[in-house]
Amino acid sequence: MKESAIKIENVEFNYGHLKVIDHVSLEIPKGISFGLLGSNGAGKTTSIRLMVGLLKPNKGNIFCLGREPSPANAVNTGYMPQLPSLYNELTVRQNIDFFAHIYGLKNAQQRRKRVDEIIQLVELMPKRDVSVVQLSGGMKQRVSLACAIVHQPPLLFLDEPTVGLDPELRVHFWEYFENLTAAGTTLVISSHTMDDAAHCRQLAFMREGKIIAQGTPAELRAAVGKPDASLEDAFLFFIRHGEVKSNVQ
């Protein structure tokens, strides 16, 4: 079994009297893409916010790269929120440069080189000096991704990263995600689309704050008992039949 990048132990989280995360335990190996799949309101975004340290669990423990999540450990993680958290009045380059600086890239020359590399990677060089407010939704997604990966973190959290992207750009994103995991980066990706889920090495199906199934896409499809079962079939199967977890890590 690979060494764990993330370990979650019996975590609960409430918003007031509403239980949003309900006794979740999870272990994610290093160097893979791990998908949290579920409908809106299943607890995916809250789970990611707990893992990056923006929220604290009411009960249980979370360890990311062996440490409890906190702003002090942010240099080891990247976070792309579902809605881009960008400075609209700043240009593409200025936004990415700002995040590079706060993530610890202090040397101006090295930072400038890295920012240019990332702008080229997300194919926004012609828009590098354009204010973010003037960009399309898909372009803002690319800037948001660039801000999350500019410091080359070993652990990357992506909350619905392909929502609103056209098919060509979605493919481009996934090609890059696969290159990241091949280089050893651990990706935790939330999604409600089966297309995104199919790209992940391992998955956890979430429903009403609980993990109802966990395993590889192939294992989850096989559990349905039909040779042509899809991930959507598997998700519906586990909703009907309750919690089942794979032993594969």
C-alpha positions as CSV (number, residue, x, y, z in Angstrom):
1,M,0.0,0.0,0.0
2,K,1.3,3.5,-0.8
3,E,2.1,5.9,1.9
4,S,-0.9,8.1,2.8
5,A,-1.2,11.7,1.7
6,I,-4.4,12.2,3.7
7,K,-5.9,10.4,6.6
8,I,-9.3,11.2,8.0
9,E,-10.5,9.6,11.2
10,N,-14.2,9.5,12.1
11,V,-14.7,13.2,11.3
12,E,-18.0,15.0,12.0
13,F,-18.8,18.6,11.1
14,N,-21.9,20.6,11.8
15,Y,-23.3,23.9,10.6
16,G,-25.2,24.8,13.7
17,H,-27.6,22.0,14.3
18,L,-27.2,20.6,10.7
19,K,-24.8,17.7,10.4
20,V,-23.0,18.1,7.1
21,I,-20.2,15.5,7.5
22,D,-21.2,12.3,9.4
23,H,-18.5,10.0,10.8
24,V,-16.3,10.1,7.7
25,S,-13.1,8.0,7.7
26,L,-10.9,8.0,4.6
27,E,-7.3,7.3,3.6
28,I,-5.8,8.6,0.4
29,P,-2.5,7.3,-0.9
30,K,0.2,9.7,-2.2
31,G,0.6,10.3,-5.9
32,I,-2.9,9.4,-7.2
33,S,-6.0,11.3,-8.3
34,F,-8.8,10.7,-5.8
35,G,-12.4,11.8,-6.6
36,L,-15.1,12.8,-4.2
37,L,-18.3,12.1,-6.2
38,G,-21.8,13.1,-5.2
39,S,-24.7,15.4,-5.9
40,N,-24.8,19.0,-4.8
41,G,-25.2,19.1,-1.0
42,A,-23.5,15.7,-0.5
43,G,-20.7,17.3,1.6
44,K,-17.9,17.4,-1.0
45,T,-17.0,21.0,-0.7
46,T,-17.2,20.9,3.1
47,S,-14.9,17.9,3.1
48,I,-12.3,19.7,1.0
49,R,-12.5,22.8,3.2
50,L,-11.8,20.6,6.2
51,M,-8.8,19.1,4.5
52,V,-7.3,22.4,3.6
53,G,-7.9,23.8,7.1
54,L,-10.5,26.4,6.3
55,L,-12.9,24.6,8.6
56,K,-12.2,22.6,11.8
57,P,-14.0,19.3,12.5
58,N,-16.4,19.1,15.4
59,K,-15.1,15.6,16.1
60,G,-12.4,13.4,14.6
61,N,-8.9,14.0,13.2
62,I,-7.5,15.0,9.8
63,F,-3.9,14.6,8.7
64,C,-2.5,16.0,5.4
65,L,1.1,14.9,4.7
66,G,1.4,13.9,8.3
67,R,0.2,17.3,9.8
68,E,-3.1,18.7,10.8
69,P,-4.4,21.2,8.1
70,S,-3.6,24.8,8.9
71,P,-2.7,28.1,7.2
72,A,0.9,27.5,8.3
73,N,1.1,24.3,6.1
74,A,-0.5,26.0,3.1
75,V,2.8,26.1,1.2
76,N,2.5,22.3,0.8
77,T,-1.0,22.4,-0.7
78,G,-2.8,24.1,-3.5
79,Y,-6.5,24.8,-3.5
80,M,-8.7,25.7,-6.4
81,P,-12.2,26.6,-5.0
82,Q,-15.4,25.9,-6.9
83,L,-15.9,29.6,-7.5
84,P,-12.7,31.4,-8.6
85,S,-11.3,33.6,-5.8
86,L,-9.5,36.1,-7.9
87,Y,-8.9,39.8,-7.8
88,N,-11.0,41.1,-10.7
89,E,-9.2,44.5,-11.0
90,L,-5.8,42.7,-11.4
91,T,-4.5,41.2,-14.6
92,V,-3.9,37.5,-15.2
93,R,-0.2,37.9,-14.6
94,Q,-0.7,40.0,-11.4
95,N,-3.1,37.5,-9.9
96,I,-0.8,34.5,-10.5
97,D,2.2,36.5,-9.3
98,F,0.4,37.5,-6.1
99,F,-0.4,33.9,-5.2
100,A,3.1,32.8,-6.1
101,H,4.4,35.4,-3.6
102,I,2.1,34.4,-0.7
103,Y,3.0,30.8,-1.3
104,G,6.6,31.5,-0.7
105,L,8.2,32.3,-4.1
106,K,10.1,35.4,-2.9
107,N,12.8,35.7,-5.5
108,A,11.4,38.1,-8.1
109,Q,13.3,36.7,-11.0
110,Q,12.5,33.1,-10.3
111,R,8.9,34.0,-9.6
112,R,8.6,35.9,-12.9
113,K,9.9,32.8,-14.7
114,R,7.6,30.4,-13.0
115,V,4.6,32.7,-13.5
116,D,5.3,32.9,-17.2
117,E,5.6,29.1,-17.4
118,I,2.2,28.7,-15.7
119,I,0.6,31.3,-18.0
120,Q,1.9,29.4,-21.0
121,L,0.7,26.1,-19.5
122,V,-2.9,27.3,-19.2
123,E,-2.7,28.9,-22.6
124,L,-3.4,32.5,-21.5
125,M,-0.3,34.2,-22.7
126,P,-2.3,36.5,-25.1
127,K,-4.4,37.5,-22.1
128,R,-1.6,37.9,-19.6
129,D,-2.1,41.7,-19.2
130,V,-5.9,41.6,-19.3
131,S,-7.9,42.3,-16.2
132,V,-9.6,39.1,-14.8
133,V,-13.0,40.9,-14.9
134,Q,-12.8,40.9,-18.7
135,L,-12.3,37.2,-19.0
136,S,-14.8,34.5,-19.8
137,G,-15.8,31.9,-17.2
138,G,-13.6,29.2,-18.7
139,M,-10.6,31.6,-18.7
140,K,-11.2,32.5,-15.1
141,Q,-11.1,28.8,-14.3
142,R,-7.7,28.6,-16.0
143,V,-6.4,31.5,-14.0
144,S,-7.7,29.9,-10.8
145,L,-5.9,26.6,-11.6
146,A,-2.7,28.5,-12.4
147,C,-2.9,30.2,-9.0
148,A,-3.3,26.9,-7.2
149,I,-0.3,25.2,-8.9
150,V,2.2,28.0,-9.4
151,H,4.2,26.9,-6.3
152,Q,4.2,23.2,-7.4
153,P,2.5,21.8,-4.2
154,P,2.7,18.0,-3.5
155,L,-1.0,18.0,-2.5
156,L,-3.6,19.7,-4.7
157,F,-7.3,20.2,-3.9
158,L,-9.7,20.9,-6.8
159,D,-13.3,21.7,-6.1
160,E,-15.4,21.1,-9.3
161,P,-12.5,22.2,-11.5
162,T,-14.1,21.4,-14.8
163,V,-17.6,22.9,-14.3
164,G,-18.5,25.2,-17.1
165,L,-15.5,24.3,-19.3
166,D,-16.0,23.4,-22.9
167,P,-15.1,19.8,-23.9
168,E,-11.7,20.7,-25.4
169,L,-10.6,22.6,-22.3
170,R,-11.9,19.8,-20.0
171,V,-9.6,17.3,-21.9
172,H,-6.7,19.7,-21.5
173,F,-7.3,20.0,-17.8
174,W,-7.4,16.3,-17.3
175,E,-4.2,15.8,-19.4
176,Y,-2.4,18.2,-17.1
177,F,-3.9,16.5,-13.9
178,E,-2.6,13.2,-15.2
179,N,0.9,14.6,-15.7
180,L,0.8,16.0,-12.1
181,T,0.0,12.6,-10.6
182,A,2.7,10.9,-12.8
183,A,5.1,13.4,-11.3
184,G,4.0,12.4,-7.7
185,T,1.4,15.0,-6.9
186,T,-1.7,13.9,-5.0
187,L,-4.9,15.3,-6.3
188,V,-8.2,15.4,-4.4
189,I,-11.0,16.3,-6.8
190,S,-14.7,16.9,-6.1
191,S,-17.2,16.5,-8.9
192,H,-20.8,15.6,-9.6
193,T,-20.0,14.4,-13.2
194,M,-19.3,10.8,-14.1
195,D,-16.9,11.9,-16.8
196,D,-14.6,13.5,-14.2
197,A,-15.0,10.4,-11.9
198,A,-13.8,8.1,-14.7
199,H,-10.4,9.9,-14.8
200,C,-9.7,9.3,-11.1
201,R,-7.6,6.4,-9.8
202,Q,-9.8,6.0,-6.8
203,L,-13.3,7.3,-5.8
204,A,-15.4,7.9,-2.8
205,F,-19.2,8.2,-3.4
206,M,-20.7,10.7,-1.0
207,R,-24.4,11.1,0.0
208,E,-25.8,13.2,2.8
209,G,-22.4,13.7,4.4
210,K,-21.5,10.1,4.4
211,I,-19.2,7.9,2.3
212,I,-21.4,5.2,0.9
213,A,-18.7,3.4,-1.3
214,Q,-15.0,3.6,-2.0
215,G,-12.8,1.9,-4.5
216,T,-11.4,2.1,-8.0
217,P,-13.8,3.0,-10.8
218,A,-13.6,-0.6,-12.1
219,E,-14.3,-2.1,-8.6
220,L,-17.3,0.2,-8.1
221,R,-18.8,-0.7,-11.5
222,A,-18.1,-4.4,-10.9
223,A,-20.2,-4.3,-7.7
224,V,-23.3,-3.7,-9.8
225,G,-23.0,-7.2,-11.2
226,K,-23.5,-6.2,-14.8
227,P,-20.7,-6.3,-17.4
228,D,-21.7,-3.0,-19.0
229,A,-22.4,-1.1,-15.7
230,S,-21.5,2.6,-15.7
231,L,-20.3,4.7,-12.8
232,E,-23.8,6.2,-12.7
233,D,-25.2,2.7,-12.4
234,A,-22.7,2.1,-9.5
235,F,-23.6,5.3,-7.7
236,L,-27.4,4.4,-7.9
237,F,-26.6,0.9,-6.8
238,F,-24.8,2.0,-3.6
239,I,-27.5,4.5,-2.8
240,R,-30.0,1.6,-2.8
241,H,-27.8,-1.0,-1.1
242,G,-26.0,1.0,1.6
243,E,-22.4,1.5,2.5
244,V,-19.7,-0.7,0.9
245,K,-16.0,0.1,1.0
246,S,-13.2,-1.4,-1.0
247,N,-10.1,-2.8,0.8
248,V,-7.9,-1.3,-2.0
249,Q,-5.9,1.7,-0.9
